[in-house]
């Protein structure tokens, strides 16, 4: 996964405790954005540009979360 390599470089200098804390922070932000997206869609009056930006940010956070999880729990083929 290419994004895992890119984000892995971003987080490569952090120790395991810092990675776990960063992972929790990213998950919180992802949940917050998810709630914002749902609220905007339910409202009916939606700024499409804002909605697209929220969704892009949410996807980027998801990629970063997967990269951190991969860094914390690498797949080891025995």
C-alpha positions, 0 to 999 in steps of 0.5 A, a space after each residue: 500500500 503506497 499511502 502506508 509507506 508515505 504515512 509511515 515515513 511521517 510517523 517513523 520517528 515516533 515511539 510506540 506510545 506516541 503512535 498509540 496516542 496519535 492513533 487515538 487522536 486520528 480516530 477521534 477526529 475521524 469520528 467527529 468528521 463522520 458526525 459532521 458529514 451525517 449532520 450536514 446530509 440530514 440537514 438538507 441544506 448542504 454546501 456541497 463544496 464543504 461536504 466534499 472537503 469533509 469527506 476528503 479529510 475523512 478519507 485522508 484520516 482513514 488512510 493515516 489510521 490504517 498506516 499507523 495500525 500497520 506500523 504498530 501491527 505489521 503483517 509478519 509472514 512466517 
